[in-house]
Amino acid sequence: MSRRAAIDPASVGLPQSPVQRRARGLRRAEVAALSGVSVDYYARLEQGRVGVVSDQVLTAIEDALHLDSLERQHLRALVVPHRFPGRRQPPVTARPRAALQTLVASMDPIPALLLSRRLDVLLSNRAARILSADFDAMPVAERNIVRWLFLDPRTRVLFPQWEEVAAEAVAALRANRNPHVQDDELERLVGVLKTASADFARMWADYRLYQHGHGRKQFLHEAVGVITVNWETLPIPGADGAFISAYTPDVGSPSEERLRFLVTGTGAGSPA
């Protein structure tokens, strides 16, 4: 429904409707026509009231809704029967293995975090704590990137593009929500944030999906000013979706100088 609402009817070649639309996006009947299925069948599919759906039908609907590869994968996870329904995702209780602790710590002065697929902060090195927040000082239940972004007002100053950063975090959390695995911790986190933050509730309702890969991000640190970094995601095999997120500035840039001053106390560090 969210993807249907996001599509401009004119972009798929539909003529202007003589009747004013009550909602934005495509009507169910229009998606059904574009996909070559009946309106009743498409409506039951949206409502989760169909059994096995053929690959041909799924592909046609994915094309009609202009889904990207991640959205196609997510749709199929929702509608294709799973071999082991009802299993539970265990809570994170054990500290990451010693080798990962050593790896993250040894990356200093490069800021690095080890994150779970729920975006819990499992490990952070000294540079990351200086650049962003001292997650080690927080109660374990609060060491979560999404929770931090929405419940700590300082993040709206720390990230000049807070709206973009927060929306990507919400979309990543949504993408990591396996419909065939009961994850009580994730559901509890979503429930708390939907109640505590209108911004989170709005972004969660957008049903956007996002997968961490790489990109650029800005930090506005009170001590040195704006630091622009490149971030890279390093997946950890066999760690249930955990990954390292590392931040490096461009070589020779003012941001490199400011980050060096911030984490080591050497070099120029005047705010921009």
Residue pairs with C-beta under 8 A, 6 or more apart in sequence:
1 46
1 207
2 205
2 206
2 207
2 208
3 65
3 66
3 67
3 71
3 207
4 25
4 26
4 28
4 31
4 65
5 23
5 24
5 25
5 26
6 25
7 25
7 26
7 65
7 66
8 25
9 16
9 17
9 25
9 26
9 30
10 16
12 26
12 30
12 34
12 64
14 26
14 30
21 27
26 34
28 39
28 42
28 43
28 46
29 39
31 42
31 61
31 64
31 65
32 38
32 39
32 41
32 42
32 43
34 60
34 63
34 64
35 42
35 57
35 60
35 61
35 63
35 64
36 60
37 45
37 57
37 60
37 61
41 50
42 61
44 50
45 53
45 61
45 79
48 79
50 79
52 81
53 79
53 80
58 75
58 76
58 79
61 75
62 71
62 72
62 75
65 71
67 75
70 175
70 209
70 210
70 211
71 209
74 175
74 209
77 178
77 179
77 180
78 179
82 180
84 180
85 180
86 180
86 182
87 180
87 181
87 182
88 181
88 182
88 183
88 184
89 178
89 181
89 182
89 183
89 184
89 185
89 186
91 184
91 185
92 116
92 118
92 120
92 122
92 185
95 101
95 122
96 114
96 122
96 123
96 239
96 242
100 114
100 123
100 236
100 239
101 123
103 244
104 112
104 113
104 114
104 123
104 124
104 125
104 244
105 123
105 125
105 126
107 125
107 127
107 246
108 125
108 126
108 127
108 263
109 127
109 259
109 260
109 263
109 264
110 125
110 127
110 246
110 247
110 248
111 125
111 127
111 128
111 130
111 131
111 132
111 229
111 246
111 247
111 259
111 263
112 124
112 125
112 127
112 128
112 244
112 245
112 246
112 247
113 121
113 123
113 124
113 125
113 128
113 135
113 244
113 245
114 121
114 122
114 123
114 124
114 236
114 242
114 243
114 244
115 121
115 122
115 145
115 242
115 243
115 244
115 245
116 122
116 240
116 241
116 242
117 176
117 240
117 241
117 242
117 243
118 144
118 173
118 176
118 183
118 185
118 186
118 189
119 144
119 145
119 146
119 169
119 172
119 173
119 176
120 143
120 144
120 145
121 135
121 143
121 144
121 145
122 242
124 132
124 135
124 136
126 263
127 263
128 247
129 135
129 136
130 262
130 263
131 219
131 221
131 227
131 247
131 259
131 262
131 263
132 158
132 219
133 148
133 152
133 154
135 143
135 148
142 148
144 189
145 169
146 169
146 170
146 173
146 189
146 193
146 200
147 189
147 192
147 193
148 155
149 155
149 159
149 162
149 165
149 166
149 169
150 166
150 193
150 196
150 197
150 199
150 200
151 193
151 196
151 197
155 162
155 166
156 162
157 220
158 219
158 220
158 221
159 165
159 166
159 217
159 218
159 219
159 220
160 218
160 220
160 226
161 217
161 218
165 217
166 199
166 200
166 203
167 203
167 206
167 208
168 210
170 200
170 203
170 204
170 206
170 208
171 203
171 206
171 208
171 209
171 210
172 210
172 211
172 212
173 186
173 189
173 190
174 204
174 207
174 208
174 209
174 210
175 209
175 210
175 211
176 186
176 241
177 183
177 186
190 204
193 200
193 201
193 204
194 200
194 201
194 204
212 233
212 243
212 245
213 233
214 230
214 231
214 232
214 233
215 230
215 231
216 228
216 229
216 230
216 231
217 228
217 229
217 231
217 247
218 226
218 227
218 228
218 229
219 226
219 227
219 228
219 229
220 226
220 227
221 227
221 258
221 262
223 262
223 269
223 271
224 258
224 259
224 261
224 262
224 269
224 270
224 271
225 258
225 270
225 271
225 272
226 255
226 258
226 271
226 272
227 249
227 255
227 258
227 259
227 262
228 249
228 250
228 253
228 255
229 247
229 248
229 249
229 255
229 259
230 247
230 248
230 249
230 250
231 245
231 246
231 247
232 245
232 246
232 248
233 243
233 244
233 245
234 243
234 244
234 245
234 246
235 241
235 242
235 243
236 242
236 243
236 244
249 255
249 256
249 258
249 259
250 256
254 272
257 267
257 268
257 269
258 268
258 269
258 272
260 266
260 267
261 267
261 268
261 269
262 269
